[in-house]
Amino acid sequence: MPRRSSLGVASRLVVLTAASLAFAPPPGQPPRGPGANEDFAQLAEGYTSDFVEGPVEAGYRMFSAPDFGDVCARARADEVRSLRATPARVDGHVGVPVPYAALKVDALDALGVLVPKVPIAIESEMWSGVLDVRQDHIGGDNVTPKAPGAIKLRVRTICDAPGGETFVTLTVVR
């Protein structure tokens, strides 16, 4: 049997390792989809609209880890290519809770056709004094503005699928 050079075997291992790393996602990032953004913090999770320009359904915690894969499969999350917010601006008043249902977000496939009820996260910009985001104050299906101003909300898909994200500006007055 011919003897292989240890240099040849080592070279092949280096090439195979480099090739496999080239296709691996960056550390700390999901394999697909928009992923986390350190400039935003999660307020709620839920579903995109059930009909075109319909409201989202969201609350503080809506999914359990053991069932989440099945939830994403039933939602056809792998078909989603983008999210669309209509309108891209929502108005609020200091001290008056803003229901997450005020957000109208559609999940769309590659042809622009609605994919109903896809799991999402609703996130707010970090380091803003506009919303009361204390953990003991954001339970339920709404968030309460505590100061006038504008804050950007990020809505993103959370399944391991291509997915998408969109932004809604919440403008708060007294």
C-alpha positions as CSV (number, residue, x, y, z in Angstrom):
1,M,0.0,0.0,0.0
2,P,1.5,3.4,-0.9
3,R,2.4,5.7,1.9
4,R,0.8,9.1,2.0
5,S,2.8,12.1,2.9
6,S,1.8,13.7,6.2
7,L,2.2,17.1,4.5
8,G,-0.4,16.1,1.8
9,V,-2.9,14.9,4.5
10,A,-2.3,18.1,6.5
11,S,-2.8,20.3,3.5
12,R,-6.1,18.6,2.7
13,L,-7.3,19.1,6.2
14,V,-6.4,22.8,6.2
15,V,-8.3,23.2,2.9
16,L,-11.4,21.3,4.1
17,T,-11.4,23.2,7.4
18,A,-11.1,26.6,5.6
19,A,-13.9,25.6,3.2
20,S,-16.3,24.6,5.9
21,L,-15.6,27.8,7.9
22,A,-16.3,29.9,4.8
23,F,-19.9,28.6,4.8
24,A,-20.5,28.8,8.6
25,P,-22.5,31.7,9.9
26,P,-20.7,34.3,12.0
27,P,-20.5,33.5,15.7
28,G,-23.5,34.6,17.6
29,Q,-25.7,35.0,14.5
30,P,-28.5,32.7,13.4
31,P,-27.9,30.8,10.2
32,R,-30.5,32.8,8.2
33,G,-32.8,35.7,8.7
34,P,-32.3,39.2,10.0
35,G,-31.0,38.1,13.4
36,A,-30.4,40.2,16.5
37,N,-29.3,43.8,16.4
38,E,-27.5,45.2,19.5
39,D,-29.1,48.6,18.9
40,F,-32.5,47.2,19.7
41,A,-34.1,45.3,22.7
42,Q,-37.1,43.0,22.5
43,L,-40.4,44.2,23.8
44,A,-42.7,41.4,22.6
45,E,-43.1,38.4,20.3
46,G,-46.0,37.4,18.2
47,Y,-47.3,37.0,14.7
48,T,-47.5,39.1,11.6
49,S,-51.0,40.0,10.2
50,D,-53.5,37.3,9.3
51,F,-54.7,39.4,6.3
52,V,-53.3,42.3,4.2
53,E,-52.6,45.4,6.3
54,G,-54.1,43.6,9.3
55,P,-52.8,44.0,12.9
56,V,-50.0,42.0,14.5
57,E,-50.9,39.7,17.4
58,A,-48.2,40.1,20.1
59,G,-47.5,39.8,23.8
60,Y,-44.5,39.7,26.1
61,R,-43.8,35.9,25.6
62,M,-45.9,33.9,23.2
63,F,-43.7,30.9,22.2
64,S,-42.2,28.0,24.0
65,A,-38.8,26.7,22.8
66,P,-39.9,23.0,22.5
67,D,-42.7,23.9,20.1
68,F,-41.1,26.7,18.2
69,G,-39.8,24.6,15.2
70,D,-43.4,23.3,14.6
71,V,-44.8,26.8,14.9
72,C,-42.4,28.1,12.2
73,A,-43.2,25.1,10.0
74,R,-46.9,25.6,10.2
75,A,-46.5,29.3,9.5
76,R,-44.6,28.6,6.3
77,A,-41.9,30.9,7.6
78,D,-39.4,29.5,5.1
79,E,-41.4,31.3,2.3
80,V,-41.0,34.8,3.8
81,R,-38.7,37.1,2.0
82,S,-39.7,40.5,3.4
83,L,-41.9,42.3,5.9
84,R,-44.0,45.4,5.1
85,A,-45.4,47.9,7.7
86,T,-48.4,49.9,6.7
87,P,-48.3,52.6,7.9
88,A,-44.6,53.0,8.8
89,R,-45.6,55.6,11.5
90,V,-47.8,55.2,14.6
91,D,-48.9,58.0,16.9
92,G,-49.1,57.7,20.7
93,H,-49.6,59.8,23.8
94,V,-47.6,59.9,27.0
95,G,-49.1,57.6,29.7
96,V,-51.5,56.0,27.2
97,P,-50.6,52.3,26.4
98,V,-50.0,51.6,22.7
99,P,-51.3,48.2,21.8
100,Y,-49.0,46.1,19.6
101,A,-52.1,45.6,17.4
102,A,-51.6,49.2,16.3
103,L,-48.7,47.8,14.2
104,K,-49.8,46.5,10.9
105,V,-47.1,44.2,9.5
106,D,-47.5,41.8,6.6
107,A,-45.1,39.0,5.8
108,L,-44.5,38.6,2.1
109,D,-43.1,35.8,-0.1
110,A,-40.9,36.3,-3.1
111,L,-43.9,37.2,-5.3
112,G,-45.2,39.7,-2.8
113,V,-48.1,37.5,-1.7
114,L,-49.1,37.5,2.0
115,V,-47.8,34.7,4.2
116,P,-50.1,35.0,7.3
117,K,-49.2,34.7,10.9
118,V,-45.4,34.4,10.8
119,P,-43.6,34.5,14.2
120,I,-41.9,37.9,14.8
121,A,-40.1,39.9,17.5
122,I,-41.0,43.5,18.2
123,E,-38.0,45.5,19.4
124,S,-37.4,49.1,20.4
125,E,-34.3,51.2,20.0
126,M,-32.0,51.0,23.0
127,W,-31.1,54.0,25.2
128,S,-34.3,56.0,24.5
129,G,-36.4,57.6,27.2
130,V,-39.6,57.6,25.1
131,L,-41.0,54.2,26.2
132,D,-41.4,52.6,29.6
133,V,-39.5,49.4,29.0
134,R,-38.9,48.2,32.5
135,Q,-39.4,44.5,32.5
136,D,-42.2,44.6,35.0
137,H,-44.0,47.2,32.9
138,I,-44.0,45.6,29.4
139,G,-46.0,42.5,30.1
140,G,-49.2,42.0,28.1
141,D,-50.1,43.3,24.7
142,N,-49.0,46.9,24.8
143,V,-46.2,49.3,25.7
144,T,-46.6,52.7,27.4
145,P,-44.9,55.9,26.3
146,K,-43.4,57.8,29.2
147,A,-42.0,60.9,27.4
148,P,-42.7,62.8,24.2
149,G,-40.4,62.0,21.2
150,A,-40.0,59.5,18.5
151,I,-38.6,56.0,18.7
152,K,-37.9,53.4,16.0
153,L,-39.5,49.9,16.5
154,R,-38.0,47.0,14.6
155,V,-40.2,44.1,13.6
156,R,-38.3,41.0,12.5
157,T,-39.0,37.4,11.7
158,I,-37.5,35.0,14.3
159,C,-37.7,31.6,12.6
160,D,-34.6,29.9,11.1
161,A,-35.6,31.0,7.6
162,P,-34.7,33.8,5.2
163,G,-37.3,36.1,6.7
164,G,-37.2,39.9,6.9
165,E,-37.5,43.0,9.0
166,T,-39.3,46.3,8.8
167,F,-39.3,49.5,10.9
168,V,-42.1,51.6,12.4
169,T,-41.6,55.0,14.0
170,L,-43.7,55.6,17.1
171,T,-44.2,59.3,17.5
172,V,-45.3,60.3,21.0
173,V,-46.9,63.6,22.1
174,R,-48.2,64.8,25.5
